[in-house]
Amino acid sequence: MAERLKPEDRAAGLTTLPEWHLCEGREAIFKSFKFKDFREAFGFMTQVALVAEKMNHHPEWSNVYRTVDITLATHDVGGLSELDLELAGEIEKIASSS
């Protein structure tokens, strides 16, 4: 089972995730992604969904036209876990190949 990250581990993990930041008012991380158009945004979401399903760790997200906003937190631990950092890293790989 996942464990909640200590503040120093959370801070260290975020140094490897460009443009991801802590959400105000809750222990979660957030990033907004912009694509050329809706088709590219939806394709990105599809790729992320496949990785998230394989990890059994699912994002909170929304999509408006070419923008995808993603928030990650581990609800079972009431905050951030290593799973969130791992999924964010996988999301970065997908975004950089899009």
C-alpha positions as CSV (number, residue, x, y, z in Angstrom):
1,M,0.0,0.0,0.0
2,A,1.1,3.5,-0.7
3,E,2.4,5.8,2.1
4,R,2.1,9.5,2.4
5,L,5.3,11.3,1.5
6,K,7.2,13.3,4.1
7,P,7.5,17.0,3.3
8,E,11.2,16.7,2.4
9,D,10.5,13.8,0.1
10,R,7.7,15.7,-1.6
11,A,9.9,18.7,-2.1
12,A,12.7,16.5,-3.5
13,G,10.3,14.8,-5.9
14,L,9.0,18.0,-7.2
15,T,12.5,19.2,-8.2
16,T,12.5,16.5,-10.9
17,L,9.0,17.5,-12.2
18,P,9.2,20.8,-14.1
19,E,6.1,23.1,-13.8
20,W,4.3,20.7,-11.4
21,H,3.4,22.6,-8.3
22,L,1.6,22.0,-5.0
23,C,-2.0,22.9,-4.9
24,E,-3.1,25.5,-2.5
25,G,-5.3,24.2,0.3
26,R,-4.6,20.5,-0.2
27,E,-1.8,18.1,-0.5
28,A,-1.8,17.4,-4.3
29,I,0.3,18.4,-7.3
30,F,-1.0,20.1,-10.4
31,K,0.1,20.9,-14.0
32,S,-1.7,22.4,-17.0
33,F,-0.8,21.1,-20.5
34,K,-1.6,22.9,-23.8
35,F,-1.7,21.2,-27.2
36,K,-2.2,22.3,-30.8
37,D,-5.9,21.3,-30.8
38,F,-8.5,19.1,-29.2
39,R,-7.4,16.0,-31.0
40,E,-3.9,16.2,-29.7
41,A,-5.2,16.9,-26.2
42,F,-7.5,14.0,-26.3
43,G,-4.8,11.7,-27.7
44,F,-2.6,12.7,-24.8
45,M,-5.4,12.0,-22.3
46,T,-5.9,8.5,-23.9
47,Q,-2.2,7.7,-23.5
48,V,-2.2,8.9,-19.9
49,A,-5.3,6.9,-19.2
50,L,-3.6,3.7,-20.3
51,V,-0.6,4.3,-18.1
52,A,-2.8,5.3,-15.1
53,E,-5.0,2.2,-15.5
54,K,-1.9,0.0,-15.6
55,M,-0.6,1.6,-12.4
56,N,-4.1,1.5,-10.9
57,H,-3.6,5.2,-10.0
58,H,-5.9,7.6,-11.7
59,P,-5.7,11.4,-12.1
60,E,-8.2,14.1,-11.4
61,W,-8.3,16.0,-14.7
62,S,-10.3,18.2,-17.0
63,N,-10.1,19.1,-20.7
64,V,-11.3,22.2,-22.4
65,Y,-10.5,22.2,-26.1
66,R,-6.7,22.1,-26.2
67,T,-6.0,22.4,-22.5
68,V,-5.7,19.4,-20.1
69,D,-5.4,20.2,-16.4
70,I,-4.2,17.4,-14.2
71,T,-4.2,17.1,-10.4
72,L,-2.6,14.1,-8.6
73,A,-3.1,12.9,-5.1
74,T,-3.4,9.6,-3.4
75,H,-6.8,9.5,-1.7
76,D,-6.1,6.4,0.3
77,V,-3.3,8.2,2.2
78,G,-4.9,11.7,2.2
79,G,-2.1,13.4,0.4
80,L,0.8,12.7,-1.9
81,S,2.6,9.4,-2.3
82,E,5.3,8.0,-4.5
83,L,2.6,6.9,-6.9
84,D,1.8,10.6,-7.7
85,L,5.4,11.4,-8.4
86,E,5.7,8.3,-10.6
87,L,2.6,9.0,-12.5
88,A,3.6,12.6,-13.0
89,G,7.0,11.4,-14.4
90,E,5.1,9.1,-16.8
91,I,2.8,12.0,-17.8
92,E,5.9,14.1,-18.6
93,K,7.3,11.4,-20.9
94,I,4.0,11.2,-22.8
95,A,3.8,15.0,-23.1
96,S,7.3,15.3,-24.4
97,S,6.6,12.7,-27.1
98,S,3.3,14.4,-28.1
